[in-house]
């Protein structure tokens, strides 16, 4: 593998979107640059876009495989990583296959479930499409063990572990209660149907409920829940202050593949209340850094009793430097294949299929 790699990352999720995928690649870029690697992003801002149906905040790129083919020739990367299954992702995939160029992908989002929330299409059909997309790669990065087990059972192959990190210099306990004396139950994330926020907002519980974030459901939820504090999207110090002003973090989603916000909450000294599903079961230690229960109210009440200092200590075990190093390690076989091709040696498989 080249010591200083040229890495191309193709992603449909990019600024001004605010989500875990965007934050992950921004921090990974910082880690890679710090190690002397060159990183180029193929993102929607480089192409004409149209609003995504039912979610106009997201822009869909009008990009072609020819454009990505040309970009690959111009940048000549040592490794290609495709982050998303949108128009840019599919165009990059086609370009890589045309050039017989190895590449990795990542499974960030439960795309089949998200689509099913909005369009009457069987989830099994969309999973078939996702298998076609990812199994053409030399490896698919997944954030948690439970997600890997689930995807393997659905026929996904060559799965690679890839954790996430948290910025403990930004997210840490602070003085001040910006939402009042408390107790405060906090949600941070996109305000969208797939996040299952109503499971939190409908609870009959004696806590002030605060929702931080923006999304297509924000206006509707503001009207339906007038007693809930909706702040809209927050970033930087304002976001960190919001975490510190709460007493428990509530993660009602059953579709997230990880949930970086849980790490941010723990780093701020907040125990997490969540359902026992993929993501929370991998990040949260039940009864230690949070509470997992099929009854979300029970989980919240249990989490309130936990030691906040332990949450801080556990969050310190996740770093973006570690995340970047593992990402680079996952690229190594792909970069090695590219080197082999460049000297006209026989092509080899970087990642053997599961079970073989």
NORBEL-V539698 format. One record per backbone hydrogen bond with DSSP energy under -0.5 kcal/mol. CO is the residue of the C=O (numbers start at 0). NH is the residue of the N-H. If there is no record, write none. Layout:
[[CO/NH] [CO/NH]]
//
This chain:
[[2/4] [4/6] [4/37] [5/77] [5/78] [6/8] [6/39] [7/9] [7/80] [8/10] [8/41] [9/82] [9/83] [11/13] [13/16] [16/18] [18/22] [19/23] [20/24] [21/25] [22/26] [23/27] [24/28] [25/29] [26/30] [27/31] [28/32] [29/33] [30/34] [31/34] [31/36] [32/35] [37/6] [39/8] [40/42] [41/10] [42/45] [43/46] [47/61] [49/59] [51/54] [54/51] [54/57] [57/51] [59/49] [60/62] [63/67] [64/68] [65/69] [66/70] [67/71] [68/72] [69/73] [70/74] [71/75] [78/7] [79/103] [80/9] [80/82] [81/105] [85/89] [86/90] [87/91] [88/92] [89/93] [90/94] [91/95] [92/96] [93/97] [94/98] [95/100] [96/99] [99/101] [102/137] [103/81] [104/140] [105/107] [107/256] [108/110] [109/113] [110/114] [111/115] [112/116] [113/117] [114/117] [114/118] [118/120] [121/124] [121/125] [122/126] [123/127] [124/128] [125/129] [126/130] [127/131] [128/132] [129/133] [130/134] [131/135] [132/135] [133/136] [138/104] [138/140] [139/159] [140/106] [141/161] [143/147] [144/148] [145/149] [146/150] [147/151] [148/152] [149/153] [150/153] [150/155] [151/154] [157/139] [159/141] [165/167] [166/169] [166/170] [169/171] [176/179] [182/207] [183/185] [183/246] [183/247] [184/209] [185/249] [186/211] [189/191] [190/216] [191/194] [192/195] [193/253] [195/198] [196/199] [196/200] [197/201] [199/202] [202/204] [204/206] [206/208] [207/184] [208/228] [209/186] [210/212] [210/230] [210/231] [211/188] [213/190] [214/217] [216/220] [217/221] [218/222] [219/223] [220/224] [224/227] [227/229] [228/210] [228/230] [231/212] [234/237] [234/238] [235/239] [236/240] [237/241] [238/242] [239/243] [240/244] [242/245] [247/185] [248/250] [248/272] [249/251] [250/274] [258/261] [258/262] [259/262] [259/263] [260/264] [261/265] [262/266] [263/267] [264/267] [264/269] [265/268] [268/270] [270/248] [271/290] [272/250] [273/292] [274/276] [276/280] [277/279] [278/281] [278/282] [279/283] [283/285] [284/287] [284/288] [284/289] [288/271] [289/286] [289/287] [290/273] [293/295] [294/298] [295/299] [296/300] [297/301] [298/302] [299/303] [301/304] [302/305] [305/307] [306/310] [307/311] [308/312] [309/313] [310/314] [311/315] [313/316] [314/317] [316/318] [317/165] [318/322] [319/323] [320/324] [321/325] [322/326] [323/327] [324/328] [325/329] [326/330] [327/331] [328/332] [330/334] [331/335] [332/336] [333/337] [334/338] [335/339] [336/340] [337/341] [338/342] [339/342] [339/344] [340/343] [352/355]]
//
